[in-house]
Amino acid sequence: MRRRIRTVAIAAGAVAVLVVAGAAAVGLGGRHPAATGTSPKSTGTATVVRRDLVRYVSADGEVGYGASAPVTCKAAGTITWLPATGKTVSRGEQLVRVDDRPVVLLYGTLPMYRELKDRTVGNDVRQFEQNLAALGYGDFTVDDTYSPLTAAAVKRWQHDLGVPETGTVAAADVVIQPHAVRVARRLVRPGAASPADVVSVGGSTKVVTASFGEDDADWAKHGASVTVTLPDGGVVAGTVASANLGVSDNEPVVRVTVRVAEDQRLTNAAKVVVRHVAQRHRGVLAVPVDALLALAEGGYGVETVVAGHSRLVAVHTGMVADGLIEISGNGIHAGTTVRVPR
């Protein structure tokens, strides 16, 4: 980087100063430049402004449905039907048919691990009853006890599914997922034997994924706010759903998954930009970086212009963003005119 030498006359005589030609030399832990370079050919002026300075970290992202995972069907028999790739399956809908009998998707976090029947007690009962009630089969108290009223509701549910009305629920009759799922791909074909991993599923809503360098991603935690710039230039707000360490081109990265409230504006496989506010200083005084002078005796200053007269004013510097640098000093206020080498 070329640095230019400039001489400014002040009360006691001439003091050599250096014009810093760019943010890299000063703003983010920059060094005092050395006295090398050439004198500027001309100067212009700029006005000290009061504004917010914001520094972002950003990365290219892609729209999709996030990572997918296999779903295991426990029912024994022959797989007779599978949903199409891309289909969204919600609570109460069949995710697979085995021996032409539906295996139904329910919501929760606790896998079905045993048969539910009269006098069964546990958290799995409560989870199942919550699903049954959400599907409209009520008339029982949602609790951790499988009661005769629960069994009666199950028989009505089984009648509507077209399966034997036993009043009990086998572990193989349902598949538990946290929410609605979208079928990413089929893992087997109809006619295959079950138990088996039958489909790979992901979330049912579009998300954005992006990879940030590990050194720039200490902010990447669940719930962190970001913006997503769309291909048409529009910007939507998002929040980090997950952040996981990975490797890209032999370099450590943090892979971030972002949920967007306005996901209908996202286009499948579109390239987008994910940005996070790394630093924000509100209502600070700022000038173009090129207006900053590195004093020969140390420190920084700007050359103010008042009624055609120049004066060198020492300043303290802050953050750099958008070609501007934060400054403060005696006599520096919004509207002050400073010289800027061209």
Wavefront OBJ file of the C-alpha trace (Angstrom):
o trace
v 0.000 0.000 0.000
v 1.397 3.447 -0.938
v 1.431 6.028 1.811
v 1.696 9.694 1.027
v 3.601 12.346 3.003
v 1.998 15.650 3.625
v 3.222 18.723 5.540
v 0.823 20.820 7.581
v 1.851 24.161 9.158
v 0.804 24.711 12.760
v 1.600 27.386 15.349
v 5.147 26.379 16.235
v 6.188 25.473 12.679
v 5.819 22.671 10.167
v 5.053 19.151 11.365
v 5.273 16.190 9.006
v 2.147 14.049 8.897
v 1.175 10.986 6.968
v -2.032 10.427 5.087
v -3.314 6.904 5.670
v -4.563 5.484 2.393
v -7.147 2.969 3.572
v -8.942 1.320 6.449
v -6.514 -1.577 6.750
v -3.837 0.720 8.145
v -5.857 2.207 10.957
v -9.200 0.829 11.919
v -9.056 -2.709 13.208
v -5.899 -2.808 15.215
v -3.923 -0.958 12.499
v -0.310 0.214 12.849
v 1.138 3.720 12.649
v 2.386 4.037 9.053
v 6.054 4.570 8.307
v 7.260 7.808 6.676
v 7.391 6.618 3.079
v 5.484 7.652 -0.027
v 4.864 10.705 -2.180
v 3.050 13.979 -1.622
v -0.598 14.150 -2.724
v -1.273 16.019 -5.936
v -4.494 17.643 -4.681
v -6.928 17.732 -1.821
v -10.652 17.860 -1.398
v -12.866 18.230 1.642
v -15.391 16.155 3.528
v -17.804 16.825 6.356
v -17.761 15.100 9.730
v -21.050 13.205 10.040
v -22.864 11.654 12.972
v -24.200 8.204 12.116
v -24.212 4.561 13.056
v -21.234 2.497 11.959
v -21.873 -1.193 11.413
v -19.411 -3.965 10.587
v -20.772 -7.208 9.196
v -19.514 -10.741 8.727
v -21.092 -12.426 5.729
v -21.023 -15.663 3.769
v -22.680 -17.055 0.666
v -25.625 -19.286 1.479
v -27.998 -21.661 -0.261
v -31.719 -22.229 0.115
v -32.929 -25.747 0.836
v -34.573 -27.829 3.527
v -31.547 -28.423 5.725
v -29.903 -31.718 6.600
v -31.926 -34.892 6.213
v -31.938 -38.043 8.325
v -33.269 -41.572 7.779
v -36.529 -42.753 9.311
v -36.807 -46.356 10.481
v -40.040 -48.305 10.110
v -40.341 -50.995 12.802
v -43.352 -52.781 11.326
v -42.556 -56.286 10.104
v -43.694 -57.219 6.619
v -43.501 -55.956 3.057
v -43.392 -52.263 2.227
v -46.373 -51.598 -0.038
v -46.372 -47.787 -0.315
v -44.018 -44.830 0.203
v -44.606 -41.079 -0.146
v -43.160 -39.270 -3.138
v -39.910 -37.338 -2.867
v -40.690 -33.745 -1.897
v -43.962 -34.570 -0.143
v -44.608 -33.030 3.260
v -46.035 -35.433 5.839
v -47.798 -33.966 8.880
v -49.161 -35.315 12.151
v -51.671 -38.116 11.664
v -50.674 -38.830 8.049
v -49.144 -42.108 6.884
v -45.401 -42.111 6.311
v -45.258 -45.667 4.946
v -47.544 -48.673 4.477
v -46.458 -52.170 5.454
v -48.595 -55.112 4.330
v -50.963 -52.364 3.125
v -51.403 -51.057 6.680
v -50.518 -47.421 7.511
v -47.647 -46.434 9.783
v -48.605 -42.974 11.027
v -46.468 -39.929 11.811
v -46.919 -38.407 15.277
v -45.022 -35.510 16.872
v -42.682 -35.750 19.838
v -39.160 -36.411 21.023
v -39.559 -39.758 22.792
v -39.465 -42.728 20.384
v -42.185 -45.355 20.642
v -40.497 -48.253 22.424
v -43.373 -50.375 23.739
v -47.028 -51.202 23.248
v -49.469 -48.736 24.810
v -52.504 -50.350 26.412
v -54.799 -50.159 29.444
v -52.962 -49.150 32.656
v -49.704 -48.285 30.850
v -48.098 -45.323 32.633
v -45.291 -43.065 31.477
v -44.121 -40.064 29.476
v -44.711 -41.961 26.238
v -48.407 -42.219 27.166
v -48.638 -38.457 27.717
v -46.894 -37.783 24.390
v -49.251 -40.138 22.550
v -52.363 -38.667 24.210
v -51.234 -35.157 23.260
v -51.110 -36.283 19.637
v -54.469 -38.063 19.839
v -56.102 -34.957 21.288
v -54.477 -32.725 18.634
v -55.988 -34.992 15.954
v -59.465 -34.419 17.396
v -59.918 -37.639 19.340
v -60.555 -36.227 22.805
v -62.956 -37.148 25.605
v -60.106 -38.131 27.924
v -57.661 -36.343 30.205
v -54.182 -35.898 28.747
v -51.890 -37.356 31.395
v -49.375 -40.163 31.809
v -51.967 -42.931 32.284
v -53.518 -44.956 29.444
v -57.126 -45.175 30.649
v -60.271 -46.857 29.272
v -61.242 -43.454 27.859
v -57.903 -43.357 26.037
v -58.566 -46.818 24.629
v -62.014 -45.734 23.428
v -60.486 -42.729 21.625
v -57.854 -45.011 20.061
v -60.587 -47.292 18.673
v -62.237 -44.291 16.972
v -58.866 -43.279 15.521
v -58.205 -46.836 14.311
v -61.648 -46.985 12.712
v -60.864 -43.855 10.685
v -57.474 -45.278 9.676
v -59.137 -48.477 8.444
v -57.202 -50.784 10.749
v -58.438 -53.273 13.388
v -60.026 -51.480 16.356
v -57.961 -53.004 19.155
v -57.757 -49.999 21.467
v -54.028 -50.604 21.852
v -51.094 -49.072 19.975
v -48.019 -51.089 19.022
v -44.616 -49.450 18.819
v -44.516 -50.290 15.095
v -47.833 -48.521 14.390
v -46.372 -45.009 14.509
v -43.213 -43.067 13.770
v -42.238 -40.166 16.043
v -40.681 -36.966 14.648
v -40.373 -33.497 16.251
v -42.541 -31.852 13.577
v -43.851 -32.233 10.050
v -41.244 -33.652 7.693
v -40.435 -33.341 4.017
v -39.349 -36.489 2.184
v -35.865 -35.864 0.810
v -35.652 -39.269 -0.883
v -36.846 -42.834 -0.716
v -34.329 -45.284 0.735
v -36.120 -48.444 -0.431
v -38.684 -49.405 -3.047
v -42.150 -50.846 -2.534
v -41.719 -54.578 -2.194
v -38.731 -54.322 0.113
v -38.790 -55.997 3.491
v -39.366 -54.121 6.741
v -38.115 -53.277 9.402
v -35.874 -50.904 7.454
v -34.811 -47.295 6.981
v -37.526 -46.314 4.522
v -37.167 -42.600 3.734
v -34.785 -39.765 4.446
v -36.560 -36.672 5.770
v -35.801 -33.081 6.654
v -37.793 -30.105 7.857
v -40.889 -29.063 5.950
v -39.939 -25.383 5.732
v -37.184 -23.828 3.665
v -33.976 -22.808 5.437
v -30.701 -21.180 4.457
v -27.349 -22.847 5.069
v -23.984 -21.066 5.012
v -20.438 -21.743 6.188
v -18.400 -19.151 8.091
v -14.720 -19.278 8.932
v -14.263 -20.485 12.486
v -12.542 -17.233 13.512
v -15.551 -15.185 12.313
v -18.279 -17.315 13.861
v -18.083 -16.975 17.646
v -21.506 -15.296 17.407
v -23.081 -18.295 15.619
v -25.351 -19.740 18.282
v -28.982 -20.815 18.363
v -31.226 -17.749 18.206
v -28.617 -15.310 16.857
v -30.054 -12.717 14.469
v -28.970 -12.461 10.834
v -30.227 -10.985 7.589
v -30.507 -12.853 4.291
v -30.042 -10.951 1.040
v -32.039 -12.555 -1.767
v -31.056 -12.785 -5.453
v -33.467 -9.928 -6.291
v -31.786 -7.671 -3.725
v -34.517 -8.035 -1.132
v -33.547 -8.597 2.501
v -35.350 -10.826 5.017
v -34.679 -11.351 8.709
v -33.577 -14.734 10.016
v -32.401 -16.518 13.145
v -29.795 -19.226 13.594
v -31.445 -22.607 14.104
v -28.200 -24.559 14.473
v -24.439 -24.121 14.143
v -22.041 -27.032 13.810
v -18.302 -27.347 13.285
v -17.159 -28.746 9.954
v -14.345 -28.661 7.426
v -14.272 -27.042 3.979
v -11.191 -27.086 1.738
v -9.235 -28.448 4.724
v -10.149 -25.379 6.775
v -12.350 -25.422 9.898
v -15.739 -23.806 9.348
v -18.984 -23.341 11.216
v -21.996 -24.503 9.225
v -24.976 -22.358 10.098
v -28.626 -23.169 9.408
v -30.915 -20.135 9.333
v -34.693 -20.084 9.645
v -36.512 -17.240 7.910
v -39.989 -16.131 8.966
v -40.817 -15.132 5.372
v -39.673 -18.473 3.974
v -42.156 -18.128 1.075
v -39.743 -15.565 -0.378
v -36.982 -18.173 -0.561
v -36.459 -19.986 -3.855
v -35.185 -23.565 -3.830
v -31.416 -23.833 -4.437
v -31.109 -20.039 -4.787
v -27.808 -18.404 -3.882
v -28.159 -15.838 -1.095
v -25.921 -13.922 1.316
v -26.154 -14.350 5.091
v -24.963 -11.374 7.176
v -24.542 -10.862 10.906
v -23.820 -7.598 12.682
v -20.398 -8.173 14.226
v -20.022 -4.672 15.647
v -22.247 -1.588 15.838
v -21.410 1.853 17.190
v -24.449 4.124 17.306
v -24.448 7.871 16.705
v -20.668 8.334 16.409
v -18.731 11.031 14.544
v -17.100 9.723 11.386
v -15.004 10.882 8.439
v -13.664 9.151 5.339
v -10.671 6.995 6.213
v -8.506 8.966 3.765
v -9.023 12.111 5.851
v -7.114 10.583 8.764
v -3.502 11.674 9.298
v -0.857 9.717 11.187
v 1.248 12.274 13.047
v 5.025 12.007 12.916
v 5.166 12.342 16.693
v 2.594 9.578 17.144
v -1.157 9.376 17.176
v -3.681 10.504 14.607
v -5.314 13.730 13.537
v -7.423 15.464 10.905
v -6.934 18.822 9.215
v -9.990 20.965 9.843
v -10.922 23.874 7.613
v -12.687 26.926 9.096
v -13.190 30.103 7.053
v -10.406 29.049 4.700
v -7.912 28.412 7.510
v -6.526 24.969 8.283
v -5.779 23.550 11.702
v -4.419 20.148 12.675
v -6.529 18.487 15.389
v -5.468 15.311 17.193
v -8.223 12.706 17.362
v -8.975 9.346 18.907
v -10.087 6.672 16.481
v -12.649 3.920 16.737
v -14.164 1.360 14.401
v -13.983 1.373 10.611
v -16.934 0.544 8.348
v -18.093 1.456 4.845
v -14.968 3.525 4.173
v -15.538 5.683 7.266
v -13.672 5.812 10.563
v -14.995 6.840 13.960
v -13.194 9.849 15.501
v -13.447 12.126 18.534
v -11.420 15.135 19.650
v -11.529 18.752 20.814
v -13.471 20.881 18.364
v -14.673 17.907 16.302
v -18.426 17.865 15.794
v -20.972 17.032 13.141
v -20.592 19.457 10.237
v -16.862 20.130 10.741
v -15.045 20.359 7.402
v -11.828 18.350 6.995
v -9.363 18.023 4.154
v -9.161 14.751 2.229
v -6.185 14.044 -0.093
v -7.242 12.928 -3.574
l 1 2 3 4 5 6 7 8 9 10 11 12 13 14 15 16 17 18 19 20 21 22 23 24 25 26 27 28 29 30 31 32 33 34 35 36 37 38 39 40 41 42 43 44 45 46 47 48 49 50 51 52 53 54 55 56 57 58 59 60 61 62 63 64 65 66 67 68 69 70 71 72 73 74 75 76 77 78 79 80 81 82 83 84 85 86 87 88 89 90 91 92 93 94 95 96 97 98 99 100 101 102 103 104 105 106 107 108 109 110 111 112 113 114 115 116 117 118 119 120 121 122 123 124 125 126 127 128 129 130 131 132 133 134 135 136 137 138 139 140 141 142 143 144 145 146 147 148 149 150 151 152 153 154 155 156 157 158 159 160 161 162 163 164 165 166 167 168 169 170 171 172 173 174 175 176 177 178 179 180 181 182 183 184 185 186 187 188 189 190 191 192 193 194 195 196 197 198 199 200 201 202 203 204 205 206 207 208 209 210 211 212 213 214 215 216 217 218 219 220 221 222 223 224 225 226 227 228 229 230 231 232 233 234 235 236 237 238 239 240 241 242 243 244 245 246 247 248 249 250 251 252 253 254 255 256 257 258 259 260 261 262 263 264 265 266 267 268 269 270 271 272 273 274 275 276 277 278 279 280 281 282 283 284 285 286 287 288 289 290 291 292 293 294 295 296 297 298 299 300 301 302 303 304 305 306 307 308 309 310 311 312 313 314 315 316 317 318 319 320 321 322 323 324 325 326 327 328 329 330 331 332 333 334 335 336 337 338 339 340 341 342
